[in-house]
């Protein structure tokens, strides 16, 4: 009695497996992992209570620094790869998706009773559900935005001068800056003035709506400039130096927390403002004066 050997079929199975990844760029990958570790650390700090919300927001900004450095190091060392892009997006989901959403959720749930106040009897847990909905919506939009970026991304450096939709680090920066400024207003010794108390309450009330807006801007098709490539790539006019000195002066006068709110808020609003100008106002003006209409409409830069 003979038995049929199955080893050739097994060899064919192992031979037809997908190609294995054998080498990676070590330094950019380590910097990318630092990005994800900072996001995970931010979530861990939030779980320790309200005294650590500011530290968690700082960790999100440290993750942004790592997110900028890994791409630059990979391009300088000419080690860009599909693996690096996938790893970067996975870490971005943690640092700029889950961490900001959980930061907003933790802060507002901590101040839930203070925000609802006497309306607790009528609102019940509606406001709490609304906060959860804002956090879940933001996280979902961040994941969709990063997955879309992976599909549409091109490794050519010249194609990285603008983004389609608000970048996830910019969106996370808006939320982290507002939380950081809110905690500053709450704990600073000179922040017990009525104006500062009003600003703190206003930030808490508008934060869920800002989170919703940032999520929808991430999955939109509005164009946003790649600020790092626009500013630091190549030689620039002398006016760029004057602008940098002006920004440094604003940071010195307003303080770090308020400067971050103004910077990231202006960047997030730049997309809708540019879209409104090029798509609505300019077309309306040209429609009202057909004689002055040029051969073609200027497109968004």
C-alpha positions in Angstrom: 0.0 0.0 0.0 1.5 3.4 -1.1 0.9 6.8 0.3 0.8 10.0 -1.7 3.4 12.6 -0.6 2.0 16.1 -0.1 5.4 17.9 0.3 5.4 19.4 -3.2 2.0 21.0 -2.7 3.3 22.5 0.6 6.3 23.8 -1.1 4.1 25.5 -3.8 2.0 27.0 -1.0 5.1 28.6 0.7 6.5 29.6 -2.7 3.3 31.6 -3.6 3.1 33.6 -0.4 3.3 37.4 -0.8 6.7 39.1 -0.7 8.1 39.5 2.8 9.5 42.8 4.0 13.2 42.2 4.6 14.6 45.7 5.3 13.4 49.0 6.7 14.8 52.4 7.3 15.6 52.3 11.0 15.9 56.0 12.0 12.7 57.3 10.4 10.8 54.3 11.7 12.0 54.9 15.2 11.0 58.6 15.0 7.6 57.5 13.7 7.2 55.2 16.7 8.0 58.1 19.0 5.0 59.8 17.5 2.8 56.9 18.4 4.3 56.6 21.9 3.7 60.3 22.6 0.0 59.8 21.6 -0.3 56.7 23.8 1.4 58.6 26.7 -1.1 61.4 26.2 -4.0 59.0 26.7 -2.3 57.5 29.7 -1.9 60.9 31.3 -5.6 61.8 30.7 -6.6 58.7 32.6 -4.8 60.0 35.7 -7.2 62.9 36.1 -7.8 66.6 35.3 -4.4 67.6 36.7 -2.7 66.0 33.7 -4.8 67.4 30.9 -2.2 70.1 30.0 0.6 67.5 30.1 -1.4 65.3 27.7 -1.9 68.3 25.3 1.9 68.9 25.4 2.4 65.2 24.4 0.2 65.7 21.4 2.4 68.6 20.3 5.6 66.5 20.9 4.0 63.9 18.6 3.6 66.6 15.9 7.3 67.3 16.1 8.1 63.6 15.6 5.6 63.5 12.7 7.4 66.3 11.0 10.9 64.9 11.6 10.3 61.4 10.4 9.3 62.4 6.9 12.1 64.9 6.6 14.7 62.4 7.8 13.3 59.8 5.3 13.5 62.2 2.4 17.0 63.5 3.3 18.3 59.9 3.7 16.4 58.8 0.6 14.7 56.0 2.5 11.1 56.7 1.8 9.0 53.6 1.5 5.4 52.4 1.6 6.1 50.7 4.9 7.1 54.1 6.4 3.9 55.7 5.1 1.7 53.0 6.5 3.5 53.1 9.9 3.2 56.9 10.0 -0.6 56.7 9.4 -1.1 54.1 12.1 0.8 56.2 14.6 -1.1 59.3 13.5 -4.4 57.5 14.3 -3.3 57.2 17.9 -1.7 60.6 18.3 -4.0 62.8 16.2 -7.2 60.7 16.2 -7.7 58.9 19.5 -5.7 61.2 21.8 -7.4 64.5 20.9 -10.8 62.8 20.9 -10.2 61.3 24.3 -8.8 64.6 25.6 -11.9 66.5 24.6 -14.1 63.8 26.0 -12.3 63.6 29.4 -12.2 67.4 29.8 -15.9 67.9 29.1 -17.1 64.9 31.1 -15.1 66.3 34.1 -16.9 69.7 33.7 -20.2 68.1 32.7 -22.2 69.1 35.8 -20.7 72.6 35.8 -21.7 73.1 32.1 -25.2 71.8 32.3 -25.9 73.5 35.7 -29.6 74.0 36.5 -30.6 72.5 33.1 -29.6 69.0 34.3 -33.3 68.3 35.0 -34.3 69.0 31.4 -31.3 67.9 29.4 -30.6 64.7 31.4 -27.7 62.9 29.8 -28.3 64.5 26.3 -25.2 66.8 26.6 -23.0 63.8 27.7 -24.2 61.8 24.6 -23.5 64.8 22.4 -19.9 64.9 23.8 -19.5 61.2 23.0 -20.9 61.7 19.5 -18.4 64.5 18.9 -15.5 62.4 20.0 -16.6 59.3 18.0 -17.2 61.5 14.9 -13.7 63.1 15.2 -12.0 59.7 15.6 -13.9 58.2 12.6 -13.1 61.2 10.4 -9.4 61.1 11.3 -9.2 57.4 10.4 -10.9 57.9 7.1 -8.7 60.9 6.3 -5.5 59.0 7.0 -6.7 56.0 5.0 -7.6 58.2 2.1 -4.2 59.9 2.3 -2.5 56.5 2.1 -4.4 55.6 -1.1 -3.9 59.0 -2.8 -0.4 59.8 -1.5 2.5 60.2 -4.0 6.1 59.8 -2.9 7.2 62.7 -5.1 8.3 65.6 -2.9 7.0 68.1 -5.4 3.4 66.8 -4.8 3.6 67.5 -1.1 3.0 71.3 -1.3 -0.7 71.1 -0.3 -3.2 68.7 1.3 -6.7 67.7 0.4 -8.6 68.3 3.6 -7.3 69.5 7.0 -4.3 67.5 8.0 -4.8 65.4 11.1 -1.9 67.1 13.0 -3.5 70.5 12.4 -6.9 69.3 13.5 -5.4 67.7 16.7 -3.5 71.0 17.3 -6.8 73.0 17.4 -8.2 70.7 20.1 -5.0 70.4 22.1 -4.4 74.1 22.0 -7.9 74.9 23.2 -7.6 72.4 26.1 -4.2 73.8 27.0 -5.5 77.3 27.1 -8.6 76.3 29.0 -6.4 74.7 31.7 -4.2 77.7 31.8 -7.2 80.0 32.4 -8.4 77.6 35.1 -5.2 77.2 37.1 -3.2 80.4 36.5 -3.1 82.7 39.5 -4.0 85.8 37.5 -6.8 84.0 35.7 -9.5 84.5 38.3 -10.7 87.7 36.6 -14.3 87.7 35.2 -13.0 87.9 31.6 -10.8 84.8 32.0 -13.7 82.9 33.7 -15.9 83.8 30.8 -13.3 82.6 28.3 -12.9 79.3 30.1 -16.6 78.7 30.1 -16.8 79.7 26.4 -14.1 77.2 25.4 -15.8 74.4 27.2 -19.1 75.1 25.5 -17.7 75.5 22.0 -15.2 72.6 22.2 -17.7 69.9 21.0 -18.7 72.0 18.0 -15.0 72.7 17.2 -14.4 68.9 17.4 -17.2 68.2 15.0 -15.9 70.9 12.6 -12.4 69.7 12.7 -13.6 66.2 11.9 -15.6 67.3 8.8 -12.7 69.5 7.6 -10.4 66.5 7.7 -12.5 64.5 5.3 -13.4 67.5 3.1 -11.7 68.4 -0.2 -10.6 71.9 0.8 -7.0 72.7 0.0 -4.6 73.4 2.8 -0.9 74.4 2.3 1.9 72.2 3.5 3.4 74.9 5.7 6.7 73.2 6.4 7.5 72.7 2.7 6.2 76.1 1.8 8.3 77.9 4.4 11.5 75.8 4.8 11.9 74.2 1.4 14.4 76.0 -0.9 15.5 79.6 -0.7 12.9 82.2 0.3 12.6 86.0 0.0 13.7 88.1 2.9 10.1 88.8 3.8 9.9 85.3 5.2 12.5 86.2 7.9 10.5 89.3 8.8 7.4 87.2 9.1 9.2 84.7 11.4 10.4 87.5 13.6 6.8 88.9 13.8 5.4 85.5 14.8 8.1 85.1 17.5 7.1 88.5 18.8 3.4 87.5 18.9 4.3 84.4 20.9 6.4 86.4 23.3 3.6 88.9 23.9 0.5 86.6 24.0 2.1 83.6 25.6 2.5 80.1 24.3 -1.0 78.9 25.0 -2.9 81.7 23.3 -0.4 81.8 20.4 -1.1 78.1 19.7 -4.8 78.7 19.8 -4.5 81.6 17.3 -2.0 79.7 15.0 -3.9 76.4 14.7 -7.3 78.2 14.6 -6.2 80.4 11.8 -4.8 77.5 9.9 -8.0 75.4 10.2 -10.1 78.4 9.1 -7.9 79.2 6.2 -9.4 76.3 4.2 -13.0 77.4 4.4 -12.0 81.0 3.9 -10.1 80.2 0.7 -12.9 78.0 -0.5 -15.5 80.7 0.1 -13.3 83.3 -1.7 -12.5 81.3 -4.8 -15.7 79.3 -5.1 -18.4 81.8 -4.0 -17.3 85.4 -3.7 -15.0 85.6 -6.7 -17.5 83.8 -9.0 -20.3 86.0 -7.8 -18.3 89.1 -8.5 -17.3 87.9 -12.0 -20.9 87.0 -12.7 -22.1 90.4 -11.8 -19.5 92.0 -14.1 -19.2 89.8 -17.2 -17.2 92.4 -19.1 -14.4 92.2 -16.5 -14.4 88.4 -16.5 -11.0 86.9 -17.4 -10.5 84.0 -19.8 -10.3 81.6 -16.9 -11.0 81.7 -13.2 -8.0 81.4 -10.9 -7.8 78.1 -9.2 -7.0 77.6 -5.5 -3.3 77.5 -5.0 
